[in-house]
């Protein structure tokens, strides 16, 4: 544990963290400090930031609220930390990544180095080819907003039992967000937009990954979107109830509107790809276009079946004539 702390508080680690934050060209936080303004005196700033963390005088600032309109007319809220808070979070992330990569489930694909949604799509095809044709296609209701702080810290402590680091994480998830109405302090949830949040999300769902993977079911999870696959309809129906109960114990809820039980013969969409029988194809985020594509393929399959049936009838007639 001392080794983790020493690696975290190494000046080279903070310098690397600053470089990554600078490369992302993010906006200023509530303090108004930009990447460019920090860079003008970056050497002194980095040393001061490191010393503040090491001496326990560092205090994170509230996150800045950024509202992004979505294509469906709704809005997405991002909570952006200050440049300095992002550097400290990135410094810890540099240490957490190699530690957690040894422990994370192979069923988890989001927010991990050298993995992407395409790897998840490939894994789905692998399970399909092995006979797992029944699918629970689901996601979690407002996952980032509903993460329980106490449970998260307990899960983190299983991997890093360092009081200083735990206090840092606690301060980041409870610091609040500055809105037009004032400072809002959360009772639960982690800021979507913070550097550290993605790996905390994966740590929170690690128990979920392990539980499902230990059963006869197969799991492919990308953040809060996931597929549970089974060989039979009966088992996937049973699995839905089990998954709902498991999420409930974690303080989470399956999204009833976006979740369904389906199979590859019927077709479904996941991670921007359509799955139908043995076909996998990229699709637009518009659900209607996926349905249209599935209907066209179904019509083509039915037409093909009719042609085969007609040819079979003609062959039987020819045999009778001869």
N, C-alpha and C positions, 0 to 999 in steps of 0.2 A: 504494500500500500504506500510506503514511503517512496518507493521507486516511481509510482504513478504521479505522486505529488511533485517530485523533483523534476520529472520529465515535463509536467505541465508548466512549472514555474521556470523553465529554462529560457534564457533570453532568445535563443535561436528559434524556439517554438513560438514565442510571441512575434518574432520578426516574420516567420513563415505565415502566421495567422494574419498579420497585417497585410502581407502580400496578397493573400487569398481574398480578403475583404476588399482591398483596393481593386483587384481584378474584376470584381463583381459590379463595380461602379454603382453601388446603391445610393439611395437618397439620404439626406440628413435625417437625424432623429429629432426628438423634441428640443434638444439643446441647440439645434441649428448648425452644428458642426458638420461640414462636408468632408468627403474624401480628400479633396484638394487642400482644404485648410489644415487637416491633420497632417498631410504629407509635407507641408512647408516646414514643419519642425518635428519630423517623424521620429528621429533618433531619441530626442529628449522625451517626446510624448510616450514612446513605447516603454522606455525605462521607468518613467513615472507611473504608467499604468501597471507594469509588472510589480513594482514596489508596493503600490496600493493594494494589489491582490495579495501579495506575500505578507503584508503587515495587517491584513484584515481591515483596512480603512476604505477599501473599494466599495462603493454603493451604486448599484445599477439605477438608471433613470427609467421612468415610465416609458412604455412603448408609444410610438406615434400611430394614430389610427389613420389608415388609408383605405378608402372605399373604392372598389373596382367594379364597374357594371359588367354583368354577364350577358351573354347572347340571348338567354331566355327571359331577360327582363329583370331578373333578381340581381342582388348585389353580393359581392364577396368582400369580407372585411379582412384586411391584413394589419398586423400589429408589428411595427418596425422598431427595433431597438436603435439606440444611438450607435455611431461608428465605433466608439470605445467599447461599448457593451458587445458589439458584434465581434470585435477583435478578441476579447476575453473568451467569449463563447466558442469562437473558432479555435482558439488555443486549446481549450478543453476537448473540443471535437477531434482535433488532431491526435489526441491521446486515446479517446474513447473508441474511435473507429477500429484500429487494429485489435484492441481488447475485445470488443463486442463481435467483430467478424468471426472470431473463433467460436462464438457461442450461438449466434443467430441461426435460426432454422433455414434449411434450404427451400422451405416453402415461402419465404419472405423475399420479395424482389425490389421493393421501393427503397429509395434513399440509401443505397448501398453501392460502394465503389465497384466498378467493373460489372455491374448488373443493370438491366434496364427492363422496360415493359416488354421488349421483344423476347427476352429470356423467359419471361412469364408466359408469353404466348406459345413459345416452343415447348415449355413444360406441360401446358394444357394439351397440346397435340400428342405429347408422349403418353400422358395418362389415357387419352382417348384411344390411342392405338393399343393400349394394354387392356381395353375393355371397360373403362370407367366412362360410361356413356350418359349416366344420369347426373344432373348438375343442379346445385343450389347456387344461384347467382345472386349475390347480396352485397350490401354495403352497410356502414354503420351511421346512424343518425348523428350529424354534427360531432364527429369523433373528436377533433381537436378541442372543441368547446366543452366536452363532457368528461375529459380525463380527470380522475380523482387525484388530487394532490398527494394525499397521504399514501394511497396505494402506489402511486408512481415513485415516491421517494423510497418506499419499502422495496420496490422492484430494483431501483437503482442501487440500493444498499447491498443487495445480493451480489452485485458485481464490483462495486467500489465502496468499501466501508471506510471512507475518509471524511471526517466531520466537516473539514473546510470545504471540500468539493461539494458535499451534500448541501451545505449552507448556501453556496453559490447557486446551485440549481434551484433550491427553494426560493431564493430571492428573485431569480429570473422569471419563475412561473407565477409569482405572486405580486410582482411589482406593479401591475396594473397597466391601463392604457389611458392616454390623455385624449378625451373626445371634446367635441364642441360644447358639451354640457358640463365638462369637468373631468376629474380623475375617477375612473371606474376600477375598483379593486375586485378581482375575480374570486369567487368561492371555489371554482374548479376550472379546468381547462388550461391549455398551454398556448402561447401566442403563435398563431400561424403567420409566419414571416420572420420568426427568430431563427438564427443560425442553428441553435442547439435543438430546436423542437423536433425535426424529423427523426433523429436518433432516439430521442426520448419517447416518441410515438412507437417506434419499433420495440423499445425496451418494454413499454407498457403492454404491447400485444404479444410479447415473447411467450408468455404462459399459454395464451390462446393458440399460438402456432404449435407449441409442443403437445398440448392436449389433443388437438385434432390429428396431428401427425402420428400420435401413438395409437390411434384407432385403425379400423379397417378402411377409413375414409382417406381421401387424398385432398390436400389443400394447396391452393395457389393464391397467395395474398400480395396485393400491391397497395400499400398504405391501408386505407379503410375500405377498399374494394377487394372482394375475395370470391373465389369459387371453391365450393366443396364438391368433390366428385365421388360417385359411387357406382357400383356395378348394377344395382337394381333400383327400381322405383320405390319399393317398400323401404329399403335402407335409407334413401335420400329423404323420404318423408319423415322417418324417425330422426334423421340427422338434423333436420330443420329445428325440431323442438329442442334437441340437445344443444345446438348452437345458440338458440335464443336464451336458454337458461344459463349457459356459460357466459354470454355477454352481459346478462343481467347481474350476475355475481361480480362482474368487473365494473358495474356502474354504467354500462353501455346498452344500446338498443339497436336491433336490426331495423333497417329502413324498410317498412312494409311496402311503401309505394314503389321502391326501386328493386325489390327482391322478388325472385321467382324461382320455381322449380321447373326445370326444362330438360331437354336432352339434345344431343347433336343432330338428331333427325328433324327436330322442330326448328332448330336454329336459335342463336342468341348473339348478343354483342357484349364484348368485354375488352377493355383497354384499347378502344378504337379499332377493334377488329371484329368481323363477323365470322361466326363458326356455324357451318351447315354441313352435315354429313362429314365427309373427309376434306371439305374445302375450308380454307382460312383466307380471308381477304380484308384489306383495309377498308374501313367505312367512314363516312362523314359522321360527325357527332350527332347529326339529325337522326333521331330514332325512326322517323318515317321512311328515310331512305334505306335503312337496314331492312325494314319490313318489306319495302318494295323489292329489294334485291332478293330477299328470301322467297317472296311470292313468285318472282320471275324464275328462280331456280326450281321451285316446286312445280311450276307449270311446265318447265322444260323437262323435268324428271317424269311428270305424268304423261307428257306428250311422247317421251321416249318409251315409256312403258306401254302406251297404246300402240305405238309402232311395232314394238316387239310382239305384242299380243296379236295384232293384225297379221304380221308375218307368220306367226305360229298358226293362226287359223288358215291362212293361205296354204301353208305347208301341209296341214292335215287334209285340206280339200284335194290338193294334188295327189297325196297318198291314196285317197279314196278313189280318185279318177283312174289312177294307174293300177 
